[in-house]
């Protein structure tokens, strides 16, 4: 992964092993894997995206980790900071007092936010304008519908929609999902992905060749 302590403008190229950034973007204390792409006006803070994951326009990640082959649509927000609503006021004045020249910042609030990270698995699709709240885990293969507000963990290969987000169906049966997940295809190297790409275009072909329970001779076809 490539680590960015901070990042300014002036980098936009075709996709390649190094992260592709379409200016302007803001990246602070974050890591980007190989073949990743971050579209304009996106912001990453204390976050990481793994290989082949892309973020479309105006995506914001805070204290979020996204696995490999993630697809995050425009205007999605993962990890919007919580305010300390148990205090007399939820306003910045109680913990960013230095900004208003009223005293020192309250670092405990920022530590509290950091203790509520979001974990997103591999091959997850986050739809347009979706919001994922702090502390949520979204498992491998899940889909979050456009405009959804995700407040609870999402099971593998499950589609959730709505406010608050709720499951509406599975992408595959539990058995099929388990077989796909067991391949751990997201960890295959680029050469293997290229060799096996056509199998990704047909579910049965893929499972017949590469699931752990596939006949040994079929894996070399």
Buried (B, 14 or more C-beta within 10 A) or exposed (E): BBEBEEBEEEBEEEEEEEBBBBBBBBBBBBBBBBBBBBBBBBBBBBBBBBBBBBBBBBBBBBBBBBBBBBBBBBBBBBBEEBBBEEEEEEEEEBBBBEEEEEEEEBEEBBEBBEEBBBBBBBBBBBBBBBBBBBBBBBBBBBBBBEBBBBBEEBBBBBBBBEEEBEBEEBBBEEEBBBBBBEBEBBEBEEEEBEEBEEBEEEEEBBBBBBBEEBEEEEEEE
